[in-house]
């Protein structure tokens, strides 16, 4: 008999989708590939940002409000700490996209672009790991109770 779906299943699938897209982008992150594929990479980053924004809106509307209003102070505090970190990550991605607005900008400094892209990926990856390890299990436990 299949296990019932976890309340956070959709969020976990979105994480996997974001990771898959980041891996696709990562396959282009060499100076040689960027020389001919900078426009495609910029398009993929815009797609990543769009999907990340949808994911964030869903979390901000469906997960965080109920945790931040939970009767147990420990749950509210943990949710507030996680929620407080989110803005910096989205700001970093926004700044990255503004710094690299066109294929020509990427082609002009591929090494810098790659270093900054990898920094953004590390930030996003750390965030997703924390959500997978802390936030989602908390939500799943609360819904199971």
Number of C-alpha atoms within 10 A of each C-alpha: 3 4 5 6 9 16 17 19 12 13 19 16 11 15 21 13 15 21 17 13 16 19 13 13 18 15 10 18 21 14 18 11 14 23 17 13 18 21 17 14 22 20 15 16 19 15 14 19 17 12 17 19 13 12 16 16 12 14 15 13 10 12 18 19 15 15 22 17 12 15 10 10 12 11 19 17 14 16 22 15 11 15 16 10 11 13 10 11 16 18 11 16 22 14 12 17 16 10 13 17 12 15 18 13 15 23 20 12 14 20 15 12 21 18 12 17 21 15 15 19 18 12 16 22 16 13 16 18 12 13 17 16 11 14 21 19 15 18 18 15 11 13 11 9 5
